[in-house]
Amino acid sequence: MSESSLEQFGLDRPESGDDVAVPFTLENLDSRGRVVRLGNQLDMIIARHGYPEPVARLLGEAVTLAALIGSSLKFEGRFILQSRTDGPVSLLVVDFDTPDGLRAYARYDEETLAELEKSGTTKPQDLLGKGVLALTVDQGVHMDRYQGIVALEGESLEEVAHTYFMQSEQIPTRVRLTVAEHSERGQSRPSWRAGGVLLQHLPEHGGATMPDLPGDGDFDNDDMADPDFVEDDHWTEAKALLDTLTDAELADPGLSAERLLFRLYHETGVRVFEPQPLVERCTCSAERVEQMINDFTAEDRAEMVVDGQIEVVCEFCSTHYHFNPNQF
């Protein structure tokens, strides 16, 4: 196949670049999914905190996974991915604020992490240890929350995601995640970037109608669940073709999501939809922090005072807020 032009495949717009989620369907294989490419927006999240390389990679995978799922939500609200474990990286939090906002942070033990780096044992399971991954859909104060929890068992967040979809959604699902450092001439340091693919098999829906991903108002999707699912040839082929995708291709800044999909599925057919932008955006504000402080008791606020003021630092964006304790 010549890759010089994608117009022959129905792409009548410029190819997307970084910091987007691109939905797609494989109509002939009864499957659909999304591709996420993250560049500058992910780099801002990681660089702001100066995370060590193993933590940066792990958080980058978590951000990519949250973007793959959260970008499918069609209501106003939040998708929250959070891990709590007994490992050196004890906490990962990623907020996806619809329709496009991402923020994230990691909490880790520096001494233990340094020991692991010396011994060369910095795989995801070494960093996370034992614990749980919680995936939460919050549609606002007037709607019920949905939360799915899965044990952190496996060698990567990819495997944990597969377990989650198998147990909670019961939809045949394949997830690919990769995070890489990229250097360009003139840059003072390498920048972080990531790529991800979420592929699902939904033969009862077909591909042409572009059904929403789990989380679009009905995160359980009980009507789609099929505990007696037997893998068919279409799903086998869709997975096999995705498995030919390399980490280098998935993170390549010169390979758009559209061109990547056509490389994989040009023979079977693929329909690509408009890209959705993704931006690094924190939702903190002086007003929100002030209200939070106001909710504490007078005694608690008194304990917060240091050098005559109350200081609060946002864990996501590292913004410092200062308040006069006498204003409360």
Secondary structure, 3 states (H helix, E strand, C coil): CCCCCCHHHCCCCCCCCCCEEEEEEEHHHCEEEEEEEECHHHHHHHHHHCCCHHHHHHHHHHHHHHHHHHCCCCCCCEEEEEEEECCCEEEEEEEEECCCEEEEEEEECHHHHHHHHHHCCCCHHHHHCCEEEEEEEECCCCCCCEEEEEECCCCCHHHHHHHHHHHHHCCCEEEEEEEEEECCCCCCCCEEEEEEEEEEECCCCCCCCCCCCCCCCCCCCCCCCCCCCCCCHHHHHHHHHHCCCCHHHHHCCCCCHHHHHHHHHCCCCCEECCCEECEECCCCCHHHHHHHHHCCCHHHHHHHEECCEEEEECCCCCCEEEECHHHC
